[in-house]
Amino acid sequence: MREVEAKLVLGDCIMLAAIEERVKRMGGVYEGEYIEEDVYFQHPCRDFAKTDEALRVRVVKERVELTYKGPKEGGVYKARREITVQVDSASNVRALLEALGFKPVAVIRKKRRYYRLGRVKVTLDEVEGLGCFAEIEAIDGGEEAVGEAIRLLGLEEVPTTTKSYLELLLEREGLSRR
């Protein structure tokens, strides 16, 4: 699967409510609010910071996912290959990864509200230690769908970043991904 998304960097968390209202007025379908915890791992033989890859274990309620994210591709928005598998136990998959030499490097916790708006998914994020963000991810249509949603929501002037939450957290803490 190929992920295409825009991450909007909000000046303050008050903007989340305004964006949420716009999404609702445009017919966005609320899909829930969840606390997500992501544990990122470093490969024992390959520097993911240099190869621009990521491996994470995500826990959302009782659901546990193992996700590989490939290097970012060129383009206006962040696009990359993403492979996700469901696993039955966060502690077992973490133990397996650590037995293979993978090392946990960071934990990202966020409160996330999900909306579906036509051909995009809109997530409103409060990320522990980083602040508030909105992500607009293509479900169908790639960059065109993301750009159209940004225009329709009136968010063209909001700054974006192609950095992941992991990159932003490590940058803020002055750490590398090793």
N, CA and C atoms as a LAMMPS dump frame, in Angstrom:
ITEM: TIMESTEP
0
ITEM: NUMBER OF ATOMS
534
ITEM: BOX BOUNDS ff ff ff
-5.0000000000000000e+02 5.0000000000000000e+02
-5.0000000000000000e+02 5.0000000000000000e+02
-5.0000000000000000e+02 5.0000000000000000e+02
ITEM: ATOMS id mol type element x y z
1 1 1 N 0.83 -1.171 0
2 1 2 C 0 0 0
3 1 3 C 0.881 1.244 0
4 2 1 N 0.428 2.304 -0.639
5 2 2 C 1.153 3.566 -0.699
6 2 3 C 0.361 4.612 0.083
7 3 1 N 1.01 5.231 1.048
8 3 2 C 0.388 6.257 1.873
9 3 3 C 0.723 7.634 1.29
10 4 1 N -0.295 8.479 1.101
11 4 2 C -0.088 9.866 0.665
12 4 3 C -0.819 10.746 1.655
13 5 1 N -0.075 11.65 2.309
14 5 2 C -0.704 12.497 3.313
15 5 3 C -0.022 13.85 3.419
16 6 1 N -0.797 14.811 3.915
17 6 2 C -0.263 16.119 4.288
18 6 3 C -0.41 16.238 5.796
19 7 1 N 0.667 16.639 6.459
20 7 2 C 0.633 16.876 7.907
21 7 3 C 0.673 18.382 8.107
22 8 1 N -0.408 18.926 8.648
23 8 2 C -0.509 20.362 8.888
24 8 3 C -0.071 20.662 10.314
25 9 1 N 0.862 21.591 10.451
26 9 2 C 1.407 21.972 11.741
27 9 3 C 0.561 23.132 12.27
28 10 1 N -0.214 22.873 13.314
29 10 2 C -1.124 23.883 13.829
30 10 3 C -0.414 24.76 14.849
31 11 1 N -0.634 26.049 14.759
32 11 2 C 0.002 26.996 15.682
33 11 3 C -0.427 26.763 17.118
34 12 1 N -1.682 26.401 17.295
35 12 2 C -2.172 26.066 18.626
36 12 3 C -3.305 25.057 18.493
37 13 1 N -3.636 24.439 19.601
38 13 2 C -4.633 23.368 19.56
39 13 3 C -6.054 23.89 19.373
40 14 1 N -6.266 25.177 19.518
41 14 2 C -7.587 25.757 19.277
42 14 3 C -7.996 25.538 17.819
43 15 1 N -7.019 25.494 16.922
44 15 2 C -7.312 25.279 15.499
45 15 3 C -7.97 23.925 15.237
46 16 1 N -7.739 22.931 16.115
47 16 2 C -8.349 21.614 15.923
48 16 3 C -9.872 21.718 15.865
49 17 1 N -10.449 22.493 16.782
50 17 2 C -11.91 22.633 16.832
51 17 3 C -12.435 23.299 15.569
52 18 1 N -11.741 24.309 15.07
53 18 2 C -12.174 25.003 13.853
54 18 3 C -12.126 24.063 12.645
55 19 1 N -11.062 23.29 12.535
56 19 2 C -10.957 22.337 11.422
57 19 3 C -12.045 21.27 11.55
58 20 1 N -12.259 20.801 12.76
59 20 2 C -13.29 19.783 12.988
60 20 3 C -14.666 20.3 12.56
61 21 1 N -14.975 21.541 12.883
62 21 2 C -16.262 22.132 12.474
63 21 3 C -16.38 22.193 10.954
64 22 1 N -15.311 22.599 10.28
65 22 2 C -15.32 22.65 8.809
66 22 3 C -15.56 21.263 8.215
67 23 1 N -14.879 20.259 8.766
68 23 2 C -15.033 18.892 8.273
69 23 3 C -16.477 18.435 8.446
70 24 1 N -17.067 18.713 9.604
71 24 2 C -18.456 18.315 9.863
72 24 3 C -19.415 19.03 8.906
73 25 1 N -19.204 20.328 8.701
74 25 2 C -20.074 21.089 7.781
75 25 3 C -20.004 20.553 6.359
76 26 1 N -18.857 20.001 5.991
77 26 2 C -18.679 19.47 4.637
78 26 3 C -19.168 18.026 4.524
79 27 1 N -19.747 17.499 5.594
80 27 2 C -20.285 16.136 5.551
81 27 3 C -19.33 15.061 6.011
82 28 1 N -18.268 15.451 6.708
83 28 2 C -17.322 14.462 7.213
84 28 3 C -17.992 13.503 8.179
85 29 1 N -17.632 12.237 8.079
86 29 2 C -18.208 11.186 8.922
87 29 3 C -17.231 10.887 10.057
88 30 1 N -17.685 11.085 11.284
89 30 2 C -16.871 10.828 12.466
90 30 3 C -16.67 9.325 12.621
91 31 1 N -15.409 8.905 12.781
92 31 2 C -15.099 7.48 12.908
93 31 3 C -14.529 7.111 14.269
94 32 1 N -14.436 8.074 15.173
95 32 2 C -14.014 7.751 16.527
96 32 3 C -12.8 8.52 16.998
97 33 1 N -12.581 8.422 18.307
98 33 2 C -11.423 9.04 18.956
99 33 3 C -10.695 7.955 19.719
100 34 1 N -9.377 7.933 19.57
101 34 2 C -8.576 6.887 20.178
102 34 3 C -7.282 7.457 20.74
103 35 1 N -6.772 6.794 21.749
104 35 2 C -5.416 7.051 22.231
105 35 3 C -4.532 6.021 21.536
106 36 1 N -3.508 6.492 20.85
107 36 2 C -2.584 5.598 20.158
108 36 3 C -1.207 5.706 20.79
109 37 1 N -0.557 4.561 20.945
110 37 2 C 0.824 4.533 21.421
111 37 3 C 1.651 3.798 20.38
112 38 1 N 2.654 4.483 19.875
113 38 2 C 3.549 3.934 18.855
114 38 3 C 4.946 3.779 19.446
115 39 1 N 5.492 2.577 19.363
116 39 2 C 6.874 2.33 19.765
117 39 3 C 7.666 2.086 18.495
118 40 1 N 8.679 2.922 18.258
119 40 2 C 9.512 2.822 17.057
120 40 3 C 10.795 2.065 17.376
121 41 1 N 11.252 1.294 16.388
122 41 2 C 12.429 0.452 16.559
123 41 3 C 13.492 0.79 15.525
124 42 1 N 14.753 0.6 15.933
125 42 2 C 15.908 0.763 15.051
126 42 3 C 16.398 -0.618 14.639
127 43 1 N 16.676 -0.781 13.36
128 43 2 C 17.193 -2.031 12.802
129 43 3 C 18.607 -2.275 13.335
130 44 1 N 18.98 -3.527 13.602
131 44 2 C 20.322 -3.793 14.143
132 44 3 C 21.448 -3.582 13.136
133 45 1 N 21.166 -3.641 11.837
134 45 2 C 22.236 -3.572 10.829
135 45 3 C 22.053 -2.44 9.828
136 46 1 N 20.928 -1.763 9.858
137 46 2 C 20.637 -0.714 8.878
138 46 3 C 20.161 0.512 9.641
139 47 1 N 20.704 1.659 9.33
140 47 2 C 20.337 2.903 10.009
141 47 3 C 19.088 3.484 9.356
142 48 1 N 17.945 3.31 10.007
143 48 2 C 16.689 3.798 9.456
144 48 3 C 16.684 5.312 9.262
145 49 1 N 17.465 6.04 10.044
146 49 2 C 17.545 7.496 9.848
147 49 3 C 18.153 7.803 8.479
148 50 1 N 19.155 7.031 8.077
149 50 2 C 19.801 7.246 6.773
150 50 3 C 18.957 6.715 5.621
151 51 1 N 18.263 5.595 5.836
152 51 2 C 17.471 4.997 4.753
153 51 3 C 16.053 5.562 4.71
154 52 1 N 15.701 6.403 5.681
155 52 2 C 14.385 7.046 5.759
156 52 3 C 13.266 6.012 5.852
157 53 1 N 13.472 5.002 6.699
158 53 2 C 12.478 3.968 6.928
159 53 3 C 12.04 4.013 8.39
160 54 1 N 10.978 3.297 8.699
161 54 2 C 10.518 3.219 10.078
162 54 3 C 9.853 1.876 10.315
163 55 1 N 9.975 1.388 11.541
164 55 2 C 9.288 0.179 11.981
165 55 3 C 8.668 0.5 13.327
166 56 1 N 7.357 0.272 13.439
167 56 2 C 6.688 0.621 14.688
168 56 3 C 5.69 -0.446 15.094
169 57 1 N 5.441 -0.486 16.395
170 57 2 C 4.356 -1.266 16.971
171 57 3 C 3.355 -0.252 17.502
172 58 1 N 2.116 -0.326 17.001
173 58 2 C 1.06 0.608 17.427
174 58 3 C 0.01 -0.154 18.224
175 59 1 N -0.363 0.436 19.375
176 59 2 C -1.431 -0.117 20.191
177 59 3 C -2.559 0.908 20.247
178 60 1 N -3.756 0.458 19.851
179 60 2 C -4.969 1.271 19.916
180 60 3 C -6.029 0.386 20.556
181 61 1 N -6.372 0.698 21.802
182 61 2 C -7.28 -0.161 22.568
183 61 3 C -6.72 -1.576 22.564
184 62 1 N -7.492 -2.553 22.095
185 62 2 C -7.009 -3.943 22.07
186 62 3 C -6.326 -4.302 20.756
187 63 1 N -6.325 -3.413 19.775
188 63 2 C -5.733 -3.703 18.466
189 63 3 C -4.226 -3.405 18.5
190 64 1 N -3.446 -4.322 17.951
191 64 2 C -1.989 -4.154 17.887
192 64 3 C -1.566 -4.345 16.438
193 65 1 N -0.772 -3.395 15.93
194 65 2 C -0.29 -3.443 14.542
195 65 3 C 1.219 -3.309 14.517
196 66 1 N 1.838 -4.013 13.589
197 66 2 C 3.255 -3.857 13.278
198 66 3 C 3.299 -3.231 11.891
199 67 1 N 3.974 -2.08 11.773
200 67 2 C 3.995 -1.347 10.506
201 67 3 C 5.419 -1.039 10.083
202 68 1 N 5.692 -1.323 8.805
203 68 2 C 6.932 -0.902 8.157
204 68 3 C 6.574 0.266 7.248
205 69 1 N 7.38 1.336 7.29
206 69 2 C 7.21 2.478 6.39
207 69 3 C 8.494 2.634 5.592
208 70 1 N 8.339 2.625 4.277
209 70 2 C 9.485 2.764 3.388
210 70 3 C 9.933 4.209 3.263
211 71 1 N 11.005 4.445 2.505
212 71 2 C 11.509 5.804 2.314
213 71 3 C 10.458 6.707 1.664
214 72 1 N 10.501 7.983 2.018
215 72 2 C 9.578 8.944 1.418
216 72 3 C 9.907 9.103 -0.064
217 73 1 N 8.85 9.229 -0.854
218 73 2 C 8.986 9.46 -2.288
219 73 3 C 8.908 10.96 -2.536
220 74 1 N 9.316 11.389 -3.701
221 74 2 C 9.193 12.789 -4.055
222 74 3 C 7.738 13.177 -4.246
223 75 1 N 7.472 14.465 -4.228
224 75 2 C 6.108 14.941 -4.433
225 75 3 C 5.78 16.072 -3.484
226 76 1 N 4.625 16.639 -3.682
227 76 2 C 4.188 17.772 -2.868
228 76 3 C 3.926 17.344 -1.43
229 77 1 N 3.308 16.177 -1.26
230 77 2 C 2.957 15.673 0.061
231 77 3 C 3.79 14.439 0.369
232 78 1 N 3.753 14.035 1.621
233 78 2 C 4.512 12.856 2.02
234 78 3 C 3.849 11.609 1.436
235 79 1 N 4.617 10.825 0.705
236 79 2 C 4.136 9.574 0.13
237 79 3 C 5.198 8.52 0.387
238 80 1 N 4.755 7.34 0.791
239 80 2 C 5.692 6.256 1.046
240 80 3 C 4.948 4.93 1.073
241 81 1 N 5.707 3.879 0.85
242 81 2 C 5.16 2.524 0.948
243 81 3 C 4.908 2.223 2.421
244 82 1 N 3.784 1.568 2.692
245 82 2 C 3.439 1.217 4.066
246 82 3 C 2.876 -0.197 4.085
247 83 1 N 3.416 -1.032 4.971
248 83 2 C 2.932 -2.404 5.137
249 83 3 C 2.556 -2.575 6.604
250 84 1 N 1.304 -2.946 6.852
251 84 2 C 0.823 -3.122 8.218
252 84 3 C 0.231 -4.508 8.379
253 85 1 N 0.591 -5.164 9.485
254 85 2 C -0.008 -6.45 9.832
255 85 3 C -0.533 -6.362 11.263
256 86 1 N -1.654 -7.028 11.486
257 86 2 C -2.211 -7.111 12.833
258 86 3 C -1.497 -8.238 13.572
259 87 1 N -1.201 -7.992 14.832
260 87 2 C -0.604 -9.02 15.678
261 87 3 C -1.45 -9.138 16.947
262 88 1 N -1.28 -10.23 17.67
263 88 2 C -2.167 -10.455 18.81
264 88 3 C -1.642 -9.905 20.127
265 89 1 N -0.371 -9.537 20.192
266 89 2 C 0.186 -9.117 21.475
267 89 3 C 1.338 -8.135 21.265
268 90 1 N 1.198 -6.952 21.843
269 90 2 C 2.269 -5.953 21.748
270 90 3 C 3.523 -6.455 22.453
271 91 1 N 3.368 -7.066 23.613
272 91 2 C 4.552 -7.519 24.351
273 91 3 C 5.271 -8.641 23.599
274 92 1 N 4.528 -9.539 22.955
275 92 2 C 5.173 -10.619 22.2
276 92 3 C 5.91 -10.099 20.974
277 93 1 N 5.291 -9.181 20.224
278 93 2 C 5.964 -8.671 19.025
279 93 3 C 7.181 -7.835 19.418
280 94 1 N 7.079 -7.078 20.505
281 94 2 C 8.249 -6.324 20.979
282 94 3 C 9.362 -7.274 21.393
283 95 1 N 9.017 -8.333 22.116
284 95 2 C 10.025 -9.325 22.537
285 95 3 C 10.679 -9.976 21.326
286 96 1 N 9.888 -10.306 20.318
287 96 2 C 10.418 -10.906 19.09
288 96 3 C 11.392 -9.948 18.409
289 97 1 N 10.996 -8.69 18.243
290 97 2 C 11.867 -7.708 17.59
291 97 3 C 13.166 -7.521 18.373
292 98 1 N 13.062 -7.421 19.681
293 98 2 C 14.264 -7.228 20.506
294 98 3 C 15.165 -8.463 20.459
295 99 1 N 14.582 -9.664 20.402
296 99 2 C 15.386 -10.895 20.285
297 99 3 C 16.146 -10.922 18.965
298 100 1 N 15.595 -10.266 17.934
299 100 2 C 16.251 -10.194 16.627
300 100 3 C 17.249 -9.036 16.537
301 101 1 N 17.394 -8.275 17.601
302 101 2 C 18.37 -7.192 17.623
303 101 3 C 17.803 -5.805 17.398
304 102 1 N 16.517 -5.682 17.162
305 102 2 C 15.902 -4.355 17.019
306 102 3 C 15.854 -3.683 18.386
307 103 1 N 16.066 -2.373 18.393
308 103 2 C 16.071 -1.618 19.652
309 103 3 C 14.976 -0.555 19.62
310 104 1 N 14.187 -0.458 20.703
311 104 2 C 13.198 0.62 20.758
312 104 3 C 13.92 1.959 20.875
313 105 1 N 13.471 2.962 20.098
314 105 2 C 14.146 4.265 20.118
315 105 3 C 13.254 5.398 20.612
316 106 1 N 11.948 5.238 20.492
317 106 2 C 11.056 6.319 20.93
318 106 3 C 9.632 5.808 21.038
319 107 1 N 8.875 6.498 21.885
320 107 2 C 7.449 6.225 22.04
321 107 3 C 6.698 7.514 21.735
322 108 1 N 5.712 7.416 20.856
323 108 2 C 4.858 8.553 20.506
324 108 3 C 3.456 8.227 21.001
325 109 1 N 2.897 9.128 21.824
326 109 2 C 1.523 8.966 22.295
327 109 3 C 0.696 10.124 21.766
328 110 1 N -0.501 9.777 21.272
329 110 2 C -1.363 10.84 20.758
330 110 3 C -2.827 10.499 20.958
331 111 1 N -3.611 11.558 21.115
332 111 2 C -5.063 11.433 21.083
333 111 3 C -5.455 11.833 19.677
334 112 1 N -6.22 10.97 19.01
335 112 2 C -6.491 11.165 17.588
336 112 3 C -7.984 10.985 17.319
337 113 1 N -8.564 11.982 16.634
338 113 2 C -9.956 11.895 16.188
339 113 3 C -9.951 11.682 14.683
340 114 1 N -10.722 10.687 14.23
341 114 2 C -10.77 10.297 12.826
342 114 3 C -12.071 10.753 12.169
343 115 1 N -11.94 11.286 10.96
344 115 2 C -13.084 11.622 10.108
345 115 3 C -12.807 11.102 8.71
346 116 1 N -13.865 10.7 8.037
347 116 2 C -13.78 10.359 6.613
348 116 3 C -14.509 11.465 5.865
349 117 1 N -13.826 12.05 4.874
350 117 2 C -14.394 13.157 4.105
351 117 3 C -14.162 12.871 2.624
352 118 1 N -15.147 12.273 1.989
353 118 2 C -15.001 11.941 0.571
354 118 3 C -13.841 11.003 0.337
355 119 1 N -12.858 11.461 -0.445
356 119 2 C -11.724 10.616 -0.842
357 119 3 C -10.533 10.719 0.103
358 120 1 N -10.737 11.358 1.286
359 120 2 C -9.634 11.493 2.24
360 120 3 C -10.08 11.112 3.649
361 121 1 N -9.07 10.811 4.45
362 121 2 C -9.249 10.612 5.884
363 121 3 C -8.617 11.83 6.557
364 122 1 N -9.331 12.449 7.477
365 122 2 C -8.818 13.596 8.22
366 122 3 C -8.64 13.149 9.664
367 123 1 N -7.424 13.311 10.184
368 123 2 C -7.185 12.988 11.587
369 123 3 C -6.744 14.255 12.296
370 124 1 N -7.271 14.433 13.48
371 124 2 C -6.976 15.593 14.317
372 124 3 C -6.2 15.074 15.514
373 125 1 N -4.935 15.464 15.611
374 125 2 C -4.007 14.858 16.558
375 125 3 C -3.535 15.828 17.632
376 126 1 N -3.529 15.34 18.867
377 126 2 C -2.861 16.006 19.982
378 126 3 C -1.726 15.068 20.381
379 127 1 N -0.504 15.458 20.035
380 127 2 C 0.655 14.585 20.199
381 127 3 C 1.439 15.017 21.435
382 128 1 N 1.595 14.079 22.355
383 128 2 C 2.286 14.358 23.609
384 128 3 C 3.698 14.886 23.336
385 129 1 N 4.002 16.052 23.863
386 129 2 C 5.324 16.636 23.714
387 129 3 C 5.563 17.394 22.418
388 130 1 N 4.608 17.349 21.479
389 130 2 C 4.812 18.011 20.186
390 130 3 C 3.741 19.042 19.851
391 131 1 N 2.538 18.889 20.379
392 131 2 C 1.473 19.835 20.066
393 131 3 C 0.394 19.216 19.202
394 132 1 N -0.27 20.067 18.436
395 132 2 C -1.433 19.642 17.666
396 132 3 C -1.18 19.722 16.163
397 133 1 N -1.765 18.748 15.462
398 133 2 C -1.582 18.594 14.023
399 133 3 C -2.883 18.099 13.414
400 134 1 N -3.039 18.316 12.132
401 134 2 C -4.101 17.684 11.358
402 134 3 C -3.429 16.957 10.209
403 135 1 N -3.879 15.744 9.948
404 135 2 C -3.363 14.998 8.81
405 135 3 C -4.502 14.74 7.842
406 136 1 N -4.212 14.927 6.572
407 136 2 C -5.172 14.629 5.517
408 136 3 C -4.513 13.575 4.637
409 137 1 N -5.121 12.382 4.645
410 137 2 C -4.537 11.237 3.944
411 137 3 C -5.478 10.755 2.849
412 138 1 N -4.916 10.495 1.692
413 138 2 C -5.71 10.022 0.559
414 138 3 C -6.193 8.602 0.811
415 139 1 N -7.481 8.401 0.6
416 139 2 C -8.043 7.052 0.576
417 139 3 C -8.054 6.599 -0.874
418 140 1 N -8.362 7.554 -1.753
419 140 2 C -8.464 7.289 -3.187
420 140 3 C -8.088 8.58 -3.904
421 141 1 N -7.191 8.542 -4.848
422 141 2 C -6.897 9.734 -5.63
423 141 3 C -5.551 10.364 -5.379
424 142 1 N -4.797 9.894 -4.423
425 142 2 C -3.441 10.371 -4.205
426 142 3 C -3.333 11.849 -3.891
427 143 1 N -2.268 12.475 -4.418
428 143 2 C -1.981 13.879 -4.116
429 143 3 C -3.121 14.809 -4.505
430 144 1 N -3.81 14.493 -5.593
431 144 2 C -4.902 15.365 -6.048
432 144 3 C -5.998 15.44 -4.985
433 145 1 N -6.361 14.299 -4.405
434 145 2 C -7.415 14.262 -3.389
435 145 3 C -6.993 15.028 -2.143
436 146 1 N -5.736 14.896 -1.741
437 146 2 C -5.232 15.603 -0.566
438 146 3 C -5.25 17.11 -0.813
439 147 1 N -4.735 17.545 -1.955
440 147 2 C -4.716 18.968 -2.289
441 147 3 C -6.107 19.564 -2.368
442 148 1 N -7.029 18.829 -2.962
443 148 2 C -8.415 19.305 -3.069
444 148 3 C -9.033 19.476 -1.683
445 149 1 N -8.802 18.52 -0.785
446 149 2 C -9.349 18.614 0.573
447 149 3 C -8.764 19.814 1.316
448 150 1 N -7.476 20.056 1.159
449 150 2 C -6.848 21.211 1.809
450 150 3 C -7.494 22.503 1.309
451 151 1 N -7.702 22.605 0.001
452 151 2 C -8.338 23.803 -0.562
453 151 3 C -9.771 23.966 -0.066
454 152 1 N -10.549 22.888 -0.114
455 152 2 C -11.949 22.961 0.305
456 152 3 C -12.095 23.3 1.79
457 153 1 N -11.139 22.858 2.596
458 153 2 C -11.168 23.159 4.029
459 153 3 C -10.569 24.532 4.343
460 154 1 N -10.037 25.212 3.326
461 154 2 C -9.46 26.536 3.531
462 154 3 C -8.182 26.526 4.346
463 155 1 N -7.369 25.499 4.155
464 155 2 C -6.154 25.337 4.964
465 155 3 C -4.868 25.562 4.178
466 156 1 N -4.975 26.23 3.024
467 156 2 C -3.796 26.412 2.176
468 156 3 C -2.677 27.185 2.86
469 157 1 N -3.005 28.049 3.797
470 157 2 C -1.987 28.88 4.461
471 157 3 C -1.38 28.216 5.696
472 158 1 N -1.915 27.06 6.096
473 158 2 C -1.386 26.366 7.274
474 158 3 C -0.102 25.646 6.871
475 159 1 N 0.984 25.839 7.62
476 159 2 C 2.241 25.173 7.251
477 159 3 C 2.117 23.65 7.334
478 160 1 N 2.852 22.977 6.453
479 160 2 C 2.882 21.516 6.441
480 160 3 C 4.315 21.037 6.654
481 161 1 N 4.432 19.769 6.994
482 161 2 C 5.744 19.145 7.112
483 161 3 C 5.651 17.737 6.554
484 162 1 N 6.752 17.259 5.989
485 162 2 C 6.819 15.867 5.546
486 162 3 C 7.496 15.003 6.612
487 163 1 N 7.876 15.613 7.725
488 163 2 C 8.518 14.857 8.799
489 163 3 C 7.475 14.044 9.561
490 164 1 N 7.898 12.88 10.014
491 164 2 C 7.036 12.031 10.84
492 164 3 C 7.044 12.565 12.272
493 165 1 N 6.098 12.089 13.075
494 165 2 C 6.104 12.472 14.487
495 165 3 C 7.388 12 15.156
496 166 1 N 7.896 10.852 14.745
497 166 2 C 9.167 10.363 15.286
498 166 3 C 10.285 11.351 14.985
499 167 1 N 10.39 11.787 13.727
500 167 2 C 11.438 12.749 13.365
501 167 3 C 11.28 14.054 14.137
502 168 1 N 10.064 14.53 14.279
503 168 2 C 9.828 15.782 15.004
504 168 3 C 10.2 15.646 16.475
505 169 1 N 9.855 14.511 17.091
506 169 2 C 10.181 14.301 18.5
507 169 3 C 11.682 14.209 18.711
508 170 1 N 12.362 13.419 17.881
509 170 2 C 13.811 13.274 18.044
510 170 3 C 14.531 14.588 17.764
511 171 1 N 14.041 15.333 16.788
512 171 2 C 14.607 16.654 16.483
513 171 3 C 14.447 17.598 17.682
514 172 1 N 13.266 17.595 18.278
515 172 2 C 12.996 18.445 19.44
516 172 3 C 13.89 18.084 20.609
517 173 1 N 14.145 16.777 20.772
518 173 2 C 14.967 16.308 21.879
519 173 3 C 16.457 16.317 21.552
520 174 1 N 16.804 16.703 20.308
521 174 2 C 18.203 16.769 19.912
522 174 3 C 18.851 15.4 19.813
523 175 1 N 18.049 14.386 19.467
524 175 2 C 18.553 13.008 19.377
525 175 3 C 18.571 12.549 17.939
526 176 1 N 19.357 11.496 17.691
527 176 2 C 19.295 10.838 16.393
528 176 3 C 18.414 9.592 16.548
529 177 1 N 18.149 8.905 15.454
530 177 2 C 17.297 7.716 15.504
531 177 3 C 18.063 6.466 15.895
532 178 1 N 19.316 6.566 16.182
533 178 2 C 20.127 5.391 16.552
534 178 3 C 19.836 4.948 17.948
